[in-house]
Amino acid sequence: MVAGAIAVLISFLLKICLTPNFKFKYTPVNFWVAIFLLIYAICGFTSLAPLSSIKIVCVVGVFILMYFAIVNCIETKKQLNTMLYIWIIAGFLVSVYGIYQFVAGTVFTTSWVDSTMFNDIQTRVYSTFENPNVLGEYLLLVIPICISLFFVNRNWLAKICIAGIAGIMIVCLALTYSRGCYLGI
């Protein structure tokens, strides 16, 4: 994902360089996103383990910079809707695979289960993320977008499809057994 995001950022830089009179779009959120990135970087460079922290700062920094690329590249409502629908379709596919893992009883490492508190949990789904908590975090981002598309869509057939997709993602989230994500949703 980081490599893909870097490719997008390089493409965005090329767009900036090749577009005469390119102007950044300003939104009220831009300032706070930049402040968050600055604070995150300061914390990473001043941590007790700066070498390992800097790697994490770089990864998070790439994803934060993607915010600016997305804000400046999406110009129409149709482009925004296309991106959002692709995102929920990807979330749907990831969730279907996660549910398949649960039904099929995929081999699961118990290192992700707190066996002192939850000895009855046999399977925590992780789908394509290799970690149930990361899958839960991903679904925490996708489910609200899916639900918001349900409310803004006027077509009842589309609403039914979107509600079904949201339901499948919620079931997959439940199967991660990620308590923090339960609280987050």
MARLUM-918192 format. One line per field, with one value per residue: residue number from 1; chain; x, y, z of N, C-alpha, C, O in turn. Coordinates in Angstrom, 2 decimals, always signed. Example, Ala and Ser with C-alpha at 12.3 -4.5 7.8 and 13.67 -1.06 7.14 Angstrom:
<rs>
pos: 1; 2
unit: A; A
n.px: +13.19; +12.85
n.py: -5.69; -2.25
n.pz: +7.80; +7.08
ca.px: +12.30; +13.67
ca.py: -4.50; -1.06
ca.pz: +7.80; +7.14
c.px: +13.20; +12.90
c.py: -3.30; +0.03
c.pz: +7.80; +7.87
o.px: +14.24; +13.41
o.py: -3.32; +1.14
o.pz: +8.46; +8.04
</rs>
This chain:
<rs>
pos: 1; 2; 3; 4; 5; 6; 7; 8; 9; 10; 11; 12; 13; 14; 15; 16; 17; 18; 19; 20; 21; 22; 23; 24; 25; 26; 27; 28; 29; 30; 31; 32; 33; 34; 35; 36; 37; 38; 39; 40; 41; 42; 43; 44; 45; 46; 47; 48; 49; 50; 51; 52; 53; 54; 55; 56; 57; 58; 59; 60; 61; 62; 63; 64; 65; 66; 67; 68; 69; 70; 71; 72; 73; 74; 75; 76; 77; 78; 79; 80; 81; 82; 83; 84; 85; 86; 87; 88; 89; 90; 91; 92; 93; 94; 95; 96; 97; 98; 99; 100; 101; 102; 103; 104; 105; 106; 107; 108; 109; 110; 111; 112; 113; 114; 115; 116; 117; 118; 119; 120; 121; 122; 123; 124; 125; 126; 127; 128; 129; 130; 131; 132; 133; 134; 135; 136; 137; 138; 139; 140; 141; 142; 143; 144; 145; 146; 147; 148; 149; 150; 151; 152; 153; 154; 155; 156; 157; 158; 159; 160; 161; 162; 163; 164; 165; 166; 167; 168; 169; 170; 171; 172; 173; 174; 175; 176; 177; 178; 179; 180; 181; 182; 183; 184; 185
unit: A; A; A; A; A; A; A; A; A; A; A; A; A; A; A; A; A; A; A; A; A; A; A; A; A; A; A; A; A; A; A; A; A; A; A; A; A; A; A; A; A; A; A; A; A; A; A; A; A; A; A; A; A; A; A; A; A; A; A; A; A; A; A; A; A; A; A; A; A; A; A; A; A; A; A; A; A; A; A; A; A; A; A; A; A; A; A; A; A; A; A; A; A; A; A; A; A; A; A; A; A; A; A; A; A; A; A; A; A; A; A; A; A; A; A; A; A; A; A; A; A; A; A; A; A; A; A; A; A; A; A; A; A; A; A; A; A; A; A; A; A; A; A; A; A; A; A; A; A; A; A; A; A; A; A; A; A; A; A; A; A; A; A; A; A; A; A; A; A; A; A; A; A; A; A; A; A; A; A; A; A; A; A; A; A
n.px: +0.82; +1.96; +3.84; +2.14; +0.86; +3.03; +3.62; +1.32; +1.68; +4.03; +3.04; +1.23; +2.99; +4.23; +2.01; +1.66; +4.03; +3.78; +1.45; +0.47; +0.31; -0.68; -2.74; -3.01; -5.76; -7.51; -8.73; -10.55; -9.63; -7.07; -4.98; -5.04; -4.49; -1.89; -0.65; -1.03; +0.58; +3.09; +3.35; +3.29; +5.63; +7.57; +7.24; +8.02; +10.74; +11.81; +11.43; +11.98; +13.02; +14.17; +14.98; +13.27; +10.88; +10.98; +10.60; +7.91; +6.81; +7.40; +5.78; +3.18; +3.28; +3.34; +0.75; -0.73; +0.03; -1.23; -3.82; -3.70; -3.12; -5.43; -7.45; -6.68; -6.81; -9.32; -11.95; -14.61; -18.00; -18.73; -16.27; -15.55; -17.65; -17.20; -14.70; -15.42; -17.33; -15.76; -14.08; -15.88; -16.67; -14.27; -13.95; -16.15; -15.40; -13.09; -14.30; -16.04; -14.17; -13.03; -15.22; -15.50; -13.13; -13.79; -16.01; -14.86; -13.03; -10.34; -6.85; -5.49; -3.51; -3.00; -1.83; -3.03; -5.07; -6.24; -5.79; -6.20; -8.44; -10.29; -10.83; -12.60; -12.69; -12.08; -11.44; -10.27; -10.96; -8.92; -8.68; -7.27; -5.31; -3.63; -3.74; -6.09; -6.81; -5.91; -7.48; -9.95; -9.55; -9.38; -11.98; -13.33; -12.90; -14.16; -16.85; -18.42; -18.40; -19.77; -22.28; -22.94; -23.22; -25.49; -27.43; -27.33; -28.00; -30.62; -31.92; -33.79; -33.16; -30.38; -29.93; -30.71; -28.75; -26.43; -26.98; -26.90; -24.20; -23.00; -23.95; -22.65; -20.01; -20.12; -20.66; -18.27; -16.52; -17.38; -16.49; -13.78; -13.22; -12.16; -11.83; -11.29; -12.01; -14.70; -15.53; -14.80; -16.51
n.py: -1.19; +1.18; +1.54; +1.89; +4.24; +5.98; +6.00; +7.29; +9.77; +10.64; +10.88; +12.91; +15.00; +15.29; +16.20; +18.67; +19.94; +19.93; +21.26; +24.36; +27.24; +25.90; +25.55; +24.93; +23.40; +24.81; +23.74; +23.96; +21.89; +21.30; +22.72; +21.58; +18.92; +19.14; +20.11; +17.89; +16.02; +17.26; +17.20; +14.44; +13.71; +15.05; +13.71; +11.15; +11.50; +12.22; +10.11; +7.31; +5.22; +6.06; +5.09; +2.93; +4.27; +6.28; +4.93; +4.24; +6.81; +7.66; +5.95; +6.59; +9.29; +9.23; +8.32; +10.39; +12.50; +11.63; +12.48; +15.21; +14.94; +13.64; +15.52; +17.56; +16.41; +15.33; +16.55; +16.66; +15.83; +13.38; +12.04; +11.86; +10.26; +7.93; +7.13; +6.65; +4.58; +2.58; +2.15; +1.12; -1.19; -2.59; -2.91; -4.55; -6.89; -7.65; -8.16; -10.27; -12.24; -12.44; -13.42; -15.83; -17.04; -17.47; -19.23; -21.38; -22.13; -21.31; -21.84; -20.54; -18.36; -18.39; -16.29; -13.88; -13.87; -13.20; -15.46; -15.77; -14.35; -14.91; -17.78; -19.21; -18.31; -19.35; -18.66; -15.77; -13.52; -12.27; -11.66; -10.19; -8.90; -10.03; -9.60; -9.43; -7.09; -4.99; -5.42; -4.85; -2.11; -1.12; -1.69; -0.02; +2.42; +2.14; +1.31; +3.54; +5.25; +3.73; +3.60; +6.30; +6.69; +5.21; +6.88; +9.21; +8.37; +8.19; +6.23; +3.36; +0.66; +0.77; +1.61; -0.69; -2.52; -1.24; -1.27; -4.02; -4.53; -3.00; -4.42; -6.91; -6.09; -5.28; -7.70; -9.03; -7.36; -7.92; -10.55; -10.24; -9.95; -7.75; -5.73; -2.99; -1.95; -2.52; -0.67; +1.62; +1.65
n.pz: +0.00; +0.74; -1.29; -3.49; -2.68; -2.66; -5.39; -6.31; -5.06; -6.34; -8.94; -8.45; -7.76; -10.27; -11.70; -10.45; -11.25; -14.04; -14.62; -15.57; -13.52; -11.23; -8.42; -5.01; -3.43; -0.82; +2.23; +5.31; +6.90; +6.09; +7.44; +10.03; +9.48; +8.52; +10.86; +12.51; +11.16; +11.51; +14.34; +14.72; +13.37; +14.93; +17.36; +16.53; +15.84; +18.27; +19.96; +22.24; +20.82; +18.15; +15.58; +14.85; +15.13; +13.20; +10.81; +11.02; +11.15; +8.57; +7.01; +7.95; +7.34; +4.51; +4.00; +5.13; +3.47; +1.23; +1.63; +0.91; -1.80; -2.74; -2.12; -3.83; -6.34; -6.91; -8.60; -9.32; -8.38; -9.35; -9.66; -6.95; -5.93; -7.44; -6.43; -3.74; -4.02; -5.16; -3.02; -1.08; -2.37; -2.44; +0.33; +0.78; -0.66; +0.74; +3.19; +2.56; +2.01; +4.54; +6.04; +4.73; +5.61; +8.27; +8.07; +6.70; +8.53; +8.66; +9.14; +12.02; +13.87; +17.33; +18.54; +18.35; +20.14; +23.33; +25.49; +28.20; +28.83; +26.81; +26.08; +24.58; +21.98; +18.83; +16.22; +14.69; +12.26; +9.61; +7.00; +4.22; +5.58; +7.49; +10.19; +12.65; +14.06; +12.44; +10.19; +11.37; +11.90; +9.31; +8.41; +10.13; +8.92; +6.46; +6.82; +7.95; +5.71; +3.85; +5.11; +5.09; +2.34; +1.96; +3.13; +1.55; -0.96; -3.32; -4.70; -4.23; -4.75; -4.90; -2.28; -0.86; -1.74; -0.78; +1.96; +2.39; +1.81; +3.83; +6.03; +5.68; +6.00; +8.67; +9.95; +9.35; +10.73; +13.33; +13.50; +13.70; +16.31; +17.58; +20.12; +20.52; +18.07; +18.07; +19.97; +18.57; +16.34
ca.px: +0.00; +2.85; +4.41; +1.08; +0.66; +4.19; +3.41; +0.30; +2.29; +4.95; +2.17; +0.70; +4.08; +4.34; +0.88; +1.97; +5.11; +3.39; +0.25; +0.77; -0.50; -1.35; -3.02; -3.51; -7.09; -7.46; -9.91; -10.25; -8.99; -5.66; -4.09; -5.00; -3.81; -0.47; -0.20; -0.96; +1.79; +4.24; +3.43; +3.63; +7.05; +8.35; +7.19; +8.82; +12.17; +12.25; +11.03; +13.07; +13.56; +13.94; +15.15; +12.03; +9.80; +11.08; +9.96; +6.46; +6.50; +7.43; +4.59; +2.02; +3.45; +2.91; -0.72; -1.25; +0.24; -2.27; -4.97; -3.53; -3.23; -6.83; -8.19; -6.32; -7.03; -10.73; -12.51; -16.05; -18.76; -18.70; -14.99; -15.63; -18.54; -16.52; -13.70; -16.08; -17.94; -14.65; -13.61; -16.79; -16.62; -13.06; -14.27; -17.07; -14.64; -12.25; -15.19; -16.50; -13.05; -12.92; -16.31; -15.12; -12.13; -14.48; -16.83; -13.98; -12.17; -8.96; -5.82; -5.40; -2.54; -3.62; -1.09; -3.90; -6.15; -5.90; -6.36; -6.57; -9.79; -11.18; -10.38; -13.60; -12.53; -11.27; -11.02; -10.41; -10.68; -7.96; -8.84; -6.01; -4.48; -2.75; -3.91; -7.50; -6.97; -5.73; -8.72; -10.97; -9.27; -9.77; -13.44; -13.76; -12.86; -15.04; -18.26; -19.14; -18.58; -20.84; -23.54; -23.26; -23.72; -26.88; -28.31; -27.37; -28.50; -32.07; -32.40; -34.05; -32.41; -29.01; -29.94; -30.75; -27.42; -25.48; -27.28; -26.37; -22.74; -22.67; -24.21; -21.57; -18.81; -20.31; -20.48; -16.83; -15.92; -17.69; -15.68; -12.38; -13.15; -11.29; -12.61; -11.10; -12.79; -16.09; -15.75; -14.66; -17.67
ca.py: +0.00; +2.34; +1.71; +2.47; +5.63; +6.75; +6.19; +8.34; +11.05; +11.03; +11.34; +14.21; +15.97; +15.54; +17.04; +20.02; +20.50; +20.05; +22.08; +25.79; +27.96; +24.97; +26.12; +23.97; +23.67; +24.98; +23.43; +24.24; +20.74; +21.23; +23.21; +20.62; +17.72; +19.48; +20.17; +16.51; +15.43; +17.86; +16.65; +13.02; +13.65; +15.45; +12.59; +10.05; +11.80; +12.40; +8.95; +6.55; +4.34; +6.86; +4.36; +2.21; +5.25; +7.03; +4.11; +4.39; +8.18; +7.73; +5.28; +7.43; +10.52; +8.98; +8.26; +11.74; +13.28; +11.19; +13.36; +16.41; +14.54; +13.35; +16.79; +18.38; +15.72; +15.09; +17.84; +16.60; +14.95; +12.04; +11.45; +11.54; +9.11; +6.76; +6.71; +6.10; +3.29; +1.61; +1.85; +0.21; -2.50; -3.25; -3.32; -5.68; -8.07; -8.01; -8.71; -11.59; -13.15; -12.65; -14.31; -17.15; -17.60; -17.94; -20.39; -22.47; -22.50; -21.08; -22.00; -19.26; -18.32; -17.94; -15.17; -12.71; -14.07; -13.14; -16.74; -15.71; -13.78; -15.39; -19.10; -19.80; -17.81; -20.27; -18.03; -14.33; -13.33; -11.22; -11.44; -9.98; -8.02; -10.84; -9.22; -9.08; -5.71; -4.11; -5.57; -4.07; -0.68; -0.83; -1.67; +1.19; +3.53; +1.90; +1.17; +4.83; +5.77; +2.93; +4.03; +7.65; +6.54; +4.75; +8.01; +10.22; +7.77; +8.28; +5.03; +2.34; -0.55; +1.04; +1.62; -2.07; -3.09; -0.60; -1.78; -5.39; -4.43; -2.54; -5.55; -7.90; -5.53; -5.28; -9.09; -9.30; -6.64; -8.69; -11.77; -9.94; -9.93; -6.63; -4.95; -1.57; -1.60; -2.51; +0.64; +2.64; +1.71
ca.pz: +0.00; +0.79; -2.63; -4.32; -2.26; -3.14; -6.84; -6.47; -4.68; -7.43; -10.02; -8.03; -7.93; -11.71; -12.08; -9.97; -12.08; -15.44; -14.77; -15.38; -12.53; -10.33; -7.11; -4.04; -2.87; +0.62; +3.03; +6.72; +7.51; +5.67; +8.49; +11.13; +8.99; +8.49; +12.25; +12.98; +10.56; +12.17; +15.71; +14.57; +13.01; +16.11; +18.32; +16.00; +15.90; +19.65; +20.76; +22.85; +19.78; +16.94; +14.32; +14.50; +15.05; +11.95; +9.78; +11.18; +10.77; +7.10; +6.49; +8.27; +6.57; +3.13; +3.97; +5.40; +2.25; +0.28; +1.85; +0.09; -3.21; -3.03; -2.10; -4.98; -7.62; -7.14; -9.00; -9.54; -7.50; -9.95; -9.28; -5.52; -5.78; -7.99; -5.46; -2.56; -4.35; -5.31; -1.68; -0.37; -3.04; -1.92; +1.69; +0.66; -1.07; +1.88; +4.21; +2.11; +2.22; +5.99; +6.45; +4.20; +6.53; +9.47; +7.73; +6.31; +9.66; +8.24; +10.18; +12.70; +14.96; +18.57; +19.10; +18.32; +21.09; +24.76; +25.95; +29.61; +28.92; +25.76; +25.66; +23.71; +20.61; +18.03; +14.96; +14.47; +10.84; +9.28; +5.56; +3.49; +6.38; +8.33; +11.58; +12.82; +14.51; +11.28; +9.41; +12.07; +11.69; +7.92; +8.34; +10.83; +7.97; +5.30; +7.21; +7.99; +4.35; +3.28; +5.72; +4.59; +0.97; +2.11; +3.44; +0.48; -2.19; -3.40; -5.38; -3.21; -5.05; -4.47; -0.81; -0.40; -1.99; +0.14; +3.30; +2.43; +1.88; +5.19; +6.93; +5.54; +6.62; +10.12; +10.37; +9.30; +11.86; +14.54; +13.49; +14.04; +17.78; +17.94; +21.07; +20.26; +16.88; +18.50; +20.58; +17.54; +15.45
c.px: +0.86; +3.44; +3.38; +0.85; +1.82; +4.07; +2.38; +0.90; +3.27; +4.14; +1.60; +1.75; +4.31; +3.21; +1.14; +2.99; +4.66; +2.15; +0.61; -0.21; -1.28; -1.54; -3.57; -4.90; -6.94; -8.80; -9.56; -9.52; -7.49; -4.69; -3.93; -4.33; -2.30; +0.10; -0.06; +0.29; +3.04; +4.43; +3.85; +5.12; +7.93; +8.39; +8.04; +10.31; +12.69; +11.87; +12.25; +13.74; +13.38; +14.09; +13.89; +10.87; +9.81; +10.45; +8.45; +6.02; +6.47; +6.19; +3.35; +2.08; +3.02; +1.39; -1.34; -1.08; -0.76; -3.53; -4.88; -3.65; -4.69; -7.64; -7.91; -6.56; -8.50; -11.40; -14.02; -16.70; -18.74; -17.39; -15.00; -16.49; -17.89; -15.49; -14.34; -16.71; -16.87; -14.16; -14.56; -16.86; -15.40; -13.30; -15.21; -16.31; -13.73; -13.10; -15.70; -15.40; -12.86; -14.00; -16.04; -14.10; -12.80; -15.27; -15.96; -13.08; -10.70; -8.00; -5.50; -4.36; -3.21; -2.87; -1.94; -5.04; -5.60; -6.54; -6.73; -7.99; -10.78; -10.73; -11.39; -13.49; -11.58; -10.71; -11.28; -10.04; -9.73; -7.97; -7.48; -4.99; -3.52; -2.85; -5.35; -7.73; -6.83; -6.95; -9.83; -10.79; -9.67; -11.28; -14.02; -13.76; -13.91; -16.51; -18.98; -19.35; -19.72; -22.20; -23.92; -23.77; -25.16; -27.81; -28.39; -27.93; -30.02; -32.70; -32.56; -33.32; -30.95; -28.91; -29.92; -29.39; -26.40; -25.71; -26.75; -24.86; -22.31; -22.88; -23.12; -20.29; -18.92; -20.15; -18.99; -16.12; -16.17; -16.80; -14.19; -12.16; -12.18; -12.08; -12.48; -11.91; -14.28; -16.43; -15.71; -15.90; -18.86
c.py: +1.25; +2.60; +2.33; +3.92; +6.51; +7.00; +7.28; +9.70; +11.55; +11.55; +12.72; +15.30; +16.30; +16.43; +18.48; +20.70; +20.77; +20.90; +23.54; +26.41; +27.03; +25.65; +25.02; +24.39; +23.77; +24.58; +23.73; +23.09; +20.69; +21.62; +22.17; +19.32; +17.96; +19.55; +18.76; +15.83; +15.97; +17.28; +15.19; +12.86; +14.02; +14.31; +11.41; +10.28; +11.94; +11.21; +8.25; +5.59; +5.02; +6.08; +3.60; +3.19; +6.01; +6.25; +4.27; +5.80; +8.31; +7.10; +6.13; +8.73; +10.37; +8.98; +9.61; +12.62; +12.88; +12.04; +14.57; +16.09; +14.31; +14.64; +17.61; +17.71; +15.46; +16.43; +17.83; +15.65; +13.52; +11.32; +11.02; +10.30; +7.83; +6.23; +6.06; +4.73; +2.21; +1.19; +0.90; -1.15; -3.28; -3.74; -4.52; -6.96; -8.57; -8.68; -10.09; -12.62; -13.45; -13.60; -15.73; -17.82; -18.18; -19.22; -21.60; -22.92; -22.39; -21.24; -20.62; -19.33; -17.75; -16.77; -13.90; -12.82; -14.00; -14.36; -16.72; -15.18; -14.43; -16.76; -19.78; -19.32; -18.74; -19.61; -16.54; -14.09; -12.16; -10.89; -11.29; -9.20; -8.73; -10.51; -8.79; -7.64; -4.73; -4.21; -4.76; -2.58; -0.27; -0.73; -0.47; +2.41; +3.37; +1.88; +2.52; +5.44; +5.04; +3.39; +5.42; +7.60; +6.02; +5.94; +9.04; +9.68; +7.80; +7.03; +3.90; +1.03; -0.41; +1.05; +0.20; -2.74; -2.54; -1.11; -3.21; -5.40; -4.00; -3.67; -6.59; -7.37; -5.52; -6.70; -9.44; -8.59; -7.40; -9.93; -11.51; -10.04; -8.86; -5.67; -3.45; -1.10; -1.64; -1.15; +1.75; +2.78; +2.29
c.pz: +0.00; -0.60; -3.58; -3.98; -2.72; -4.64; -7.10; -6.13; -5.74; -8.61; -9.70; -8.16; -9.40; -12.20; -11.66; -10.89; -13.51; -15.68; -14.53; -14.37; -11.60; -8.98; -6.21; -3.58; -1.37; +1.22; +4.48; +7.42; +7.20; +6.78; +9.59; +10.72; +8.97; +9.91; +12.82; +12.44; +11.25; +13.58; +15.66; +14.27; +14.20; +17.13; +17.83; +16.13; +17.32; +20.54; +21.35; +21.86; +18.43; +15.63; +13.91; +14.36; +13.73; +10.81; +9.83; +10.78; +9.24; +6.48; +6.73; +7.48; +5.12; +3.05; +4.26; +4.17; +1.17; +0.43; +0.93; -1.40; -3.59; -3.09; -3.35; -6.33; -7.92; -7.40; -9.17; -8.54; -8.03; -9.60; -7.82; -5.31; -6.31; -7.02; -4.25; -2.85; -4.56; -3.93; -0.96; -1.06; -2.57; -0.49; +1.71; +0.32; +0.06; +2.96; +3.82; +2.32; +3.71; +6.50; +5.95; +5.12; +7.76; +9.18; +7.42; +7.46; +9.30; +9.42; +10.73; +13.80; +16.21; +19.20; +19.12; +19.32; +22.51; +25.41; +27.42; +29.78; +27.96; +25.25; +24.74; +22.26; +19.87; +16.78; +15.02; +13.01; +10.64; +7.80; +4.89; +4.32; +7.33; +9.82; +11.77; +13.28; +13.36; +10.36; +10.05; +11.87; +10.28; +7.81; +9.08; +9.91; +6.88; +5.69; +7.30; +6.61; +3.67; +3.82; +5.24; +3.15; +0.98; +2.29; +2.32; -0.83; -2.18; -4.04; -4.36; -3.48; -4.62; -2.95; -0.25; -0.58; -1.00; +1.56; +3.45; +2.55; +3.28; +6.20; +6.88; +6.18; +8.14; +10.67; +10.39; +10.45; +13.16; +14.63; +13.72; +15.55; +18.27; +18.82; +20.85; +19.06; +17.18; +19.12; +19.53; +16.67; +16.18
o.px: +0.54; +3.54; +3.72; +0.66; +1.61; +4.39; +2.56; +0.64; +3.34; +4.51; +1.49; +1.46; +4.55; +3.43; +0.87; +2.84; +5.11; +1.84; +1.00; -1.40; -2.42; -0.61; -4.48; -5.18; -6.32; -9.85; -8.39; -8.85; -6.72; -3.70; -2.82; -3.66; -1.52; +1.22; +0.91; +0.99; +3.96; +5.54; +4.68; +5.79; +8.94; +9.44; +8.70; +11.06; +13.89; +11.98; +13.40; +14.89; +12.53; +13.40; +13.49; +9.96; +8.75; +9.82; +7.79; +4.98; +5.61; +5.61; +2.57; +1.06; +2.40; +0.82; -2.38; -1.97; -1.10; -4.23; -5.85; -4.20; -5.13; -8.44; -8.80; -6.53; -8.88; -11.41; -14.64; -16.05; -18.72; -17.40; -14.53; -16.09; -18.01; -15.41; -13.87; -16.62; -17.07; -13.86; -14.11; -17.09; -15.48; -12.91; -15.09; -16.54; -13.63; -12.67; -15.79; -15.66; -12.58; -13.71; -16.32; -14.19; -12.42; -15.20; -16.28; -12.44; -9.91; -8.31; -5.27; -4.35; -3.91; -3.23; -1.62; -5.92; -4.61; -7.70; -7.50; -8.66; -11.97; -10.29; -11.08; -14.16; -10.42; -9.62; -12.37; -8.93; -9.74; -7.32; -6.63; -3.92; -2.67; -2.11; -5.80; -8.73; -7.55; -7.41; -10.58; -11.77; -10.24; -11.81; -15.09; -14.55; -14.49; -17.35; -20.08; -20.38; -20.54; -23.15; -25.10; -24.65; -25.94; -28.87; -29.43; -28.30; -30.65; -33.91; -31.60; -32.90; -30.35; -27.94; -29.22; -28.92; -25.59; -24.75; -26.22; -24.30; -21.37; -22.08; -22.70; -19.56; -17.93; -19.57; -18.50; -15.22; -15.27; -16.39; -13.42; -11.03; -11.48; -12.89; -13.47; -12.45; -15.04; -17.47; -16.50; -16.28; -19.94
o.py: +2.25; +3.75; +3.20; +4.75; +7.65; +8.10; +8.10; +10.68; +12.75; +12.55; +13.58; +16.41; +17.46; +17.32; +19.41; +21.86; +21.74; +21.22; +23.91; +26.12; +27.33; +26.26; +24.28; +25.57; +22.92; +25.02; +23.76; +23.31; +20.12; +20.93; +21.90; +18.68; +17.09; +19.08; +18.46; +15.15; +15.20; +16.92; +14.74; +11.99; +13.36; +14.00; +10.75; +9.37; +11.80; +11.30; +8.57; +5.20; +4.61; +6.38; +3.65; +2.95; +6.34; +6.84; +4.42; +5.96; +9.00; +7.64; +6.36; +9.23; +11.28; +9.56; +9.95; +13.41; +13.68; +12.28; +14.93; +16.88; +14.75; +14.83; +18.27; +18.38; +15.37; +17.33; +18.89; +14.81; +12.56; +10.13; +9.93; +9.38; +6.78; +5.02; +5.03; +3.83; +1.06; +0.02; -0.04; -2.16; -4.48; -4.85; -5.40; -8.00; -9.78; -9.65; -10.98; -13.74; -14.58; -14.48; -16.71; -19.02; -19.25; -20.18; -22.72; -23.98; -23.28; -20.84; -19.66; -20.29; -16.74; -16.32; -12.95; -11.96; -14.65; -14.31; -17.57; -15.50; -14.50; -16.87; -20.82; -19.88; -18.89; -19.97; -16.10; -14.42; -11.19; -9.93; -12.18; -8.86; -8.08; -11.08; -7.87; -7.03; -3.73; -3.20; -4.07; -1.85; +0.80; +0.20; +0.03; +3.33; +4.36; +2.40; +2.64; +6.08; +5.65; +3.55; +5.70; +8.37; +6.35; +6.00; +9.68; +10.45; +7.47; +6.83; +3.52; +0.36; -1.32; +0.55; -0.09; -3.44; -3.29; -1.35; -3.58; -6.19; -4.56; -3.85; -7.10; -8.13; -5.75; -6.89; -10.06; -9.16; -7.51; -10.31; -12.46; -10.22; -9.05; -4.88; -2.72; +0.01; -0.86; -0.56; +2.70; +3.89; +2.43
o.pz: -0.65; -1.03; -4.38; -4.87; -3.12; -5.11; -8.00; -6.83; -6.00; -9.22; -10.58; -8.62; -9.75; -13.02; -12.42; -11.27; -14.13; -16.83; -13.42; -14.39; -11.23; -8.45; -6.60; -3.38; -0.73; +0.77; +4.84; +8.43; +7.97; +7.02; +10.03; +11.54; +9.36; +10.14; +13.51; +13.19; +11.54; +13.96; +16.46; +14.83; +14.45; +17.69; +18.64; +16.48; +17.56; +21.76; +21.01; +22.05; +17.64; +14.66; +12.75; +13.57; +13.21; +9.93; +8.80; +10.14; +8.69; +5.55; +5.81; +7.02; +4.56; +2.13; +3.69; +3.86; +0.30; -0.56; +0.26; -2.17; -4.65; -4.01; -3.87; -7.36; -9.09; -6.55; -9.16; -7.93; -7.26; -9.29; -7.48; -4.58; -5.69; -6.80; -3.77; -2.02; -4.17; -3.70; -0.31; -0.39; -2.34; -0.15; +2.56; +0.94; +0.30; +3.58; +4.66; +2.75; +4.09; +7.32; +6.64; +5.39; +8.24; +9.95; +7.83; +7.38; +9.61; +10.54; +9.99; +14.59; +16.13; +20.29; +19.83; +19.34; +22.84; +25.83; +27.86; +30.76; +28.25; +24.11; +24.16; +21.39; +20.25; +16.33; +15.37; +12.59; +11.40; +7.39; +4.99; +3.81; +7.93; +10.62; +11.09; +12.92; +13.30; +9.82; +9.36; +11.69; +10.08; +7.20; +8.72; +10.11; +6.42; +4.95; +6.76; +6.37; +2.98; +3.06; +5.02; +2.78; +0.09; +1.67; +2.15; -1.71; -1.17; -3.93; -3.69; -2.54; -4.05; -2.39; +0.72; +0.31; -0.44; +2.29; +4.50; +3.31; +3.85; +7.11; +7.92; +6.84; +8.83; +11.74; +11.34; +11.07; +14.00; +15.73; +13.91; +16.00; +19.26; +18.33; +20.97; +19.05; +16.60; +18.84; +19.59; +16.30; +15.60
</rs>
